[in-house]
Amino acid sequence: MRRFGLLARVLLILLIHNAALSASPEASSDQPVPAPRVVDCERSPDNHRCHLRQIVNCLTHQSTTCPMPVTVVDNTKQSDACRHSLYQWRPWQQGDDFVVLRDAKMCLPPYTRHGIAMPAAPVPGIEGARLPKRIWAFAWQIGLQQNIDVKNLSLVVNSPSTRTQDHLHVHIVTYRPDRIAACRSSRPCFSREVNDLGEIWETARALAAAGNLPTLPTYGILVFRTPGREDTYTVMIDANTQEGVEHFYTHAYP
């Protein structure tokens, strides 16, 4: 009986120890990151995460019947240009390959000039199989055309878990230099410099691999001109899953 009681206590201790290990951060760090829910906008075009895809379809097919999704906002917070009305995504430029819209957030404080560049072809987001290389250079030129100071201009793609739309869109907006220091110090991010905007996707994947991030992209991308160096761009990826790159690093939000 004593042997049985001793054996039972040993087994109980082992069970408690194993349970503690399975609950620890070290033990769970190797677990696969759950894939964010991404909507196939070709199959579910009316889903609320497919508004941008609807707009791109309208513009590229020059449709006069397909409705543009609009959003109602508090009139007291709108800029004068949007006051007393619905606001909607307004085209800045469109072509065969890309469409650029004024981001609807321009109608809300802090009224920052803000655009989004999107491919005409259906691409869900950063995890897409065929990511257009030229979209980065295209978006950068649009930012300059919109008179955004090159020293403050940035391009952003949010991660699948922090975006609200499942059609690839590159934000054209000013960034917060004072928050770049948070990269490495308090956020899971990595950076590298490039001379060609056509290398952004490849550079982001290389940074993710070097940082042992999951194969499925769980990070967002921030691109800005390296201070003091013309024609050199800093590419940053940030894997924070709670607060997206656009929200933390740019002036899109107060």
Contacts in CASP RR format, 6 or more apart in sequence:
PFRMAT RR
TARGET T0000
AUTHOR 0000-0000-0000
METHOD contacts of the structure
MODEL  1
MRRFGLLARVLLILLIHNAALSASPEASSDQPVPAPRVVDCERSPDNHRC
HLRQIVNCLTHQSTTCPMPVTVVDNTKQSDACRHSLYQWRPWQQGDDFVV
LRDAKMCLPPYTRHGIAMPAAPVPGIEGARLPKRIWAFAWQIGLQQNIDV
KNLSLVVNSPSTRTQDHLHVHIVTYRPDRIAACRSSRPCFSREVNDLGEI
WETARALAAAGNLPTLPTYGILVFRTPGREDTYTVMIDANTQEGVEHFYT
HAYP
21 27 0 8 1.000
22 28 0 8 1.000
32 214 0 8 1.000
33 214 0 8 1.000
33 216 0 8 1.000
33 218 0 8 1.000
35 160 0 8 1.000
35 216 0 8 1.000
36 159 0 8 1.000
36 160 0 8 1.000
36 161 0 8 1.000
36 218 0 8 1.000
38 124 0 8 1.000
38 125 0 8 1.000
38 127 0 8 1.000
38 160 0 8 1.000
38 166 0 8 1.000
39 47 0 8 1.000
39 49 0 8 1.000
39 50 0 8 1.000
39 166 0 8 1.000
40 124 0 8 1.000
40 166 0 8 1.000
41 47 0 8 1.000
41 49 0 8 1.000
41 50 0 8 1.000
41 53 0 8 1.000
41 122 0 8 1.000
41 124 0 8 1.000
41 166 0 8 1.000
41 167 0 8 1.000
42 53 0 8 1.000
42 122 0 8 1.000
44 50 0 8 1.000
45 53 0 8 1.000
45 54 0 8 1.000
45 57 0 8 1.000
47 166 0 8 1.000
49 164 0 8 1.000
49 165 0 8 1.000
49 166 0 8 1.000
50 165 0 8 1.000
50 166 0 8 1.000
50 167 0 8 1.000
51 69 0 8 1.000
51 165 0 8 1.000
52 89 0 8 1.000
52 116 0 8 1.000
52 118 0 8 1.000
52 165 0 8 1.000
52 167 0 8 1.000
52 169 0 8 1.000
53 122 0 8 1.000
53 165 0 8 1.000
53 166 0 8 1.000
53 167 0 8 1.000
54 66 0 8 1.000
54 68 0 8 1.000
54 69 0 8 1.000
55 68 0 8 1.000
55 69 0 8 1.000
55 89 0 8 1.000
55 99 0 8 1.000
55 101 0 8 1.000
56 99 0 8 1.000
56 118 0 8 1.000
56 119 0 8 1.000
56 120 0 8 1.000
56 167 0 8 1.000
57 63 0 8 1.000
57 66 0 8 1.000
58 66 0 8 1.000
58 67 0 8 1.000
58 68 0 8 1.000
59 91 0 8 1.000
59 94 0 8 1.000
59 99 0 8 1.000
60 94 0 8 1.000
60 95 0 8 1.000
60 99 0 8 1.000
60 120 0 8 1.000
68 88 0 8 1.000
68 89 0 8 1.000
69 88 0 8 1.000
69 89 0 8 1.000
70 86 0 8 1.000
70 87 0 8 1.000
70 88 0 8 1.000
71 86 0 8 1.000
71 87 0 8 1.000
71 88 0 8 1.000
71 104 0 8 1.000
72 86 0 8 1.000
73 82 0 8 1.000
73 87 0 8 1.000
73 107 0 8 1.000
73 108 0 8 1.000
75 83 0 8 1.000
75 84 0 8 1.000
77 108 0 8 1.000
77 109 0 8 1.000
78 84 0 8 1.000
78 87 0 8 1.000
78 107 0 8 1.000
78 108 0 8 1.000
79 106 0 8 1.000
79 107 0 8 1.000
79 108 0 8 1.000
79 111 0 8 1.000
81 107 0 8 1.000
82 106 0 8 1.000
82 107 0 8 1.000
87 104 0 8 1.000
87 107 0 8 1.000
88 104 0 8 1.000
89 101 0 8 1.000
89 102 0 8 1.000
89 103 0 8 1.000
89 104 0 8 1.000
89 116 0 8 1.000
90 101 0 8 1.000
90 102 0 8 1.000
91 99 0 8 1.000
91 100 0 8 1.000
91 101 0 8 1.000
91 102 0 8 1.000
92 100 0 8 1.000
92 101 0 8 1.000
92 102 0 8 1.000
92 115 0 8 1.000
92 142 0 8 1.000
92 146 0 8 1.000
93 99 0 8 1.000
93 100 0 8 1.000
93 142 0 8 1.000
94 100 0 8 1.000
95 120 0 8 1.000
96 120 0 8 1.000
97 119 0 8 1.000
97 120 0 8 1.000
97 121 0 8 1.000
97 132 0 8 1.000
97 134 0 8 1.000
97 138 0 8 1.000
98 117 0 8 1.000
98 118 0 8 1.000
98 119 0 8 1.000
98 120 0 8 1.000
98 132 0 8 1.000
98 134 0 8 1.000
98 135 0 8 1.000
98 138 0 8 1.000
99 117 0 8 1.000
99 118 0 8 1.000
99 119 0 8 1.000
99 120 0 8 1.000
100 115 0 8 1.000
100 116 0 8 1.000
100 117 0 8 1.000
100 118 0 8 1.000
100 138 0 8 1.000
100 139 0 8 1.000
100 142 0 8 1.000
100 172 0 8 1.000
101 115 0 8 1.000
101 116 0 8 1.000
101 118 0 8 1.000
102 114 0 8 1.000
102 115 0 8 1.000
103 114 0 8 1.000
103 115 0 8 1.000
103 116 0 8 1.000
103 171 0 8 1.000
103 173 0 8 1.000
103 252 0 8 1.000
105 112 0 8 1.000
105 114 0 8 1.000
105 252 0 8 1.000
105 253 0 8 1.000
106 112 0 8 1.000
106 113 0 8 1.000
106 114 0 8 1.000
106 115 0 8 1.000
109 254 0 8 1.000
110 251 0 8 1.000
110 254 0 8 1.000
112 173 0 8 1.000
112 174 0 8 1.000
112 250 0 8 1.000
112 251 0 8 1.000
112 252 0 8 1.000
113 146 0 8 1.000
113 147 0 8 1.000
113 148 0 8 1.000
113 173 0 8 1.000
113 174 0 8 1.000
114 171 0 8 1.000
114 172 0 8 1.000
114 173 0 8 1.000
114 252 0 8 1.000
115 142 0 8 1.000
115 143 0 8 1.000
115 146 0 8 1.000
115 171 0 8 1.000
115 172 0 8 1.000
115 173 0 8 1.000
116 169 0 8 1.000
116 170 0 8 1.000
116 171 0 8 1.000
116 172 0 8 1.000
117 135 0 8 1.000
117 138 0 8 1.000
117 139 0 8 1.000
117 142 0 8 1.000
117 169 0 8 1.000
117 170 0 8 1.000
117 172 0 8 1.000
118 167 0 8 1.000
118 168 0 8 1.000
118 169 0 8 1.000
118 170 0 8 1.000
119 132 0 8 1.000
119 135 0 8 1.000
119 168 0 8 1.000
121 130 0 8 1.000
121 132 0 8 1.000
122 167 0 8 1.000
123 130 0 8 1.000
123 131 0 8 1.000
123 132 0 8 1.000
123 167 0 8 1.000
123 168 0 8 1.000
124 166 0 8 1.000
124 167 0 8 1.000
124 168 0 8 1.000
125 131 0 8 1.000
125 157 0 8 1.000
125 160 0 8 1.000
125 163 0 8 1.000
125 166 0 8 1.000
125 167 0 8 1.000
125 168 0 8 1.000
126 157 0 8 1.000
126 159 0 8 1.000
126 160 0 8 1.000
126 168 0 8 1.000
126 204 0 8 1.000
126 217 0 8 1.000
126 219 0 8 1.000
126 220 0 8 1.000
126 221 0 8 1.000
127 160 0 8 1.000
127 216 0 8 1.000
127 217 0 8 1.000
128 168 0 8 1.000
131 168 0 8 1.000
131 201 0 8 1.000
132 168 0 8 1.000
133 198 0 8 1.000
133 200 0 8 1.000
133 201 0 8 1.000
134 198 0 8 1.000
135 168 0 8 1.000
135 170 0 8 1.000
136 155 0 8 1.000
136 170 0 8 1.000
136 197 0 8 1.000
136 198 0 8 1.000
136 200 0 8 1.000
136 223 0 8 1.000
137 197 0 8 1.000
137 198 0 8 1.000
139 155 0 8 1.000
139 170 0 8 1.000
139 172 0 8 1.000
140 153 0 8 1.000
140 155 0 8 1.000
140 172 0 8 1.000
140 197 0 8 1.000
140 223 0 8 1.000
142 172 0 8 1.000
143 153 0 8 1.000
143 172 0 8 1.000
144 150 0 8 1.000
144 153 0 8 1.000
146 172 0 8 1.000
148 172 0 8 1.000
148 173 0 8 1.000
148 174 0 8 1.000
149 174 0 8 1.000
150 225 0 8 1.000
151 225 0 8 1.000
151 227 0 8 1.000
152 174 0 8 1.000
152 175 0 8 1.000
152 177 0 8 1.000
153 172 0 8 1.000
153 174 0 8 1.000
153 175 0 8 1.000
153 224 0 8 1.000
153 225 0 8 1.000
154 173 0 8 1.000
154 174 0 8 1.000
154 175 0 8 1.000
154 222 0 8 1.000
154 223 0 8 1.000
154 224 0 8 1.000
154 249 0 8 1.000
154 250 0 8 1.000
155 170 0 8 1.000
155 171 0 8 1.000
155 172 0 8 1.000
155 221 0 8 1.000
155 222 0 8 1.000
155 223 0 8 1.000
155 224 0 8 1.000
156 170 0 8 1.000
156 171 0 8 1.000
156 173 0 8 1.000
156 175 0 8 1.000
156 220 0 8 1.000
156 221 0 8 1.000
156 222 0 8 1.000
156 223 0 8 1.000
156 245 0 8 1.000
156 246 0 8 1.000
156 249 0 8 1.000
156 250 0 8 1.000
157 168 0 8 1.000
157 169 0 8 1.000
157 170 0 8 1.000
157 171 0 8 1.000
157 220 0 8 1.000
157 221 0 8 1.000
157 245 0 8 1.000
158 171 0 8 1.000
158 220 0 8 1.000
158 244 0 8 1.000
158 245 0 8 1.000
158 246 0 8 1.000
159 217 0 8 1.000
159 218 0 8 1.000
159 219 0 8 1.000
159 220 0 8 1.000
159 238 0 8 1.000
159 239 0 8 1.000
159 241 0 8 1.000
159 244 0 8 1.000
159 245 0 8 1.000
160 216 0 8 1.000
160 217 0 8 1.000
160 218 0 8 1.000
161 218 0 8 1.000
161 241 0 8 1.000
162 220 0 8 1.000
162 240 0 8 1.000
162 241 0 8 1.000
162 242 0 8 1.000
162 243 0 8 1.000
162 244 0 8 1.000
162 245 0 8 1.000
162 246 0 8 1.000
162 247 0 8 1.000
171 246 0 8 1.000
171 250 0 8 1.000
171 252 0 8 1.000
173 246 0 8 1.000
173 250 0 8 1.000
173 251 0 8 1.000
173 252 0 8 1.000
174 250 0 8 1.000
174 251 0 8 1.000
175 222 0 8 1.000
175 224 0 8 1.000
175 249 0 8 1.000
175 250 0 8 1.000
175 251 0 8 1.000
176 249 0 8 1.000
176 250 0 8 1.000
176 251 0 8 1.000
177 227 0 8 1.000
179 248 0 8 1.000
179 249 0 8 1.000
180 236 0 8 1.000
180 249 0 8 1.000
182 248 0 8 1.000
183 189 0 8 1.000
183 190 0 8 1.000
183 191 0 8 1.000
183 236 0 8 1.000
183 238 0 8 1.000
184 190 0 8 1.000
187 238 0 8 1.000
187 240 0 8 1.000
187 248 0 8 1.000
188 213 0 8 1.000
188 238 0 8 1.000
188 239 0 8 1.000
188 240 0 8 1.000
189 219 0 8 1.000
189 236 0 8 1.000
189 237 0 8 1.000
189 238 0 8 1.000
189 239 0 8 1.000
189 240 0 8 1.000
190 207 0 8 1.000
190 208 0 8 1.000
190 210 0 8 1.000
190 211 0 8 1.000
190 236 0 8 1.000
190 237 0 8 1.000
191 207 0 8 1.000
191 234 0 8 1.000
191 235 0 8 1.000
191 236 0 8 1.000
191 237 0 8 1.000
192 203 0 8 1.000
192 206 0 8 1.000
192 207 0 8 1.000
192 234 0 8 1.000
192 235 0 8 1.000
193 226 0 8 1.000
193 229 0 8 1.000
193 232 0 8 1.000
193 233 0 8 1.000
193 234 0 8 1.000
193 235 0 8 1.000
194 200 0 8 1.000
194 203 0 8 1.000
194 232 0 8 1.000
194 233 0 8 1.000
194 235 0 8 1.000
195 231 0 8 1.000
195 232 0 8 1.000
195 233 0 8 1.000
197 223 0 8 1.000
197 233 0 8 1.000
200 221 0 8 1.000
200 223 0 8 1.000
200 233 0 8 1.000
200 235 0 8 1.000
203 235 0 8 1.000
204 217 0 8 1.000
204 219 0 8 1.000
204 220 0 8 1.000
204 221 0 8 1.000
204 235 0 8 1.000
204 237 0 8 1.000
207 235 0 8 1.000
207 237 0 8 1.000
208 214 0 8 1.000
208 217 0 8 1.000
208 219 0 8 1.000
208 237 0 8 1.000
208 239 0 8 1.000
213 219 0 8 1.000
213 237 0 8 1.000
213 239 0 8 1.000
218 239 0 8 1.000
218 241 0 8 1.000
219 237 0 8 1.000
219 238 0 8 1.000
219 239 0 8 1.000
220 237 0 8 1.000
220 238 0 8 1.000
220 239 0 8 1.000
220 244 0 8 1.000
220 245 0 8 1.000
221 235 0 8 1.000
221 236 0 8 1.000
221 237 0 8 1.000
221 245 0 8 1.000
222 235 0 8 1.000
222 236 0 8 1.000
222 237 0 8 1.000
222 238 0 8 1.000
222 245 0 8 1.000
222 249 0 8 1.000
222 250 0 8 1.000
223 233 0 8 1.000
223 234 0 8 1.000
223 235 0 8 1.000
223 236 0 8 1.000
224 233 0 8 1.000
224 234 0 8 1.000
225 232 0 8 1.000
225 233 0 8 1.000
225 234 0 8 1.000
226 232 0 8 1.000
226 233 0 8 1.000
226 234 0 8 1.000
236 245 0 8 1.000
236 249 0 8 1.000
238 244 0 8 1.000
238 245 0 8 1.000
238 248 0 8 1.000
238 249 0 8 1.000
240 248 0 8 1.000
246 252 0 8 1.000
246 253 0 8 1.000
247 253 0 8 1.000
END
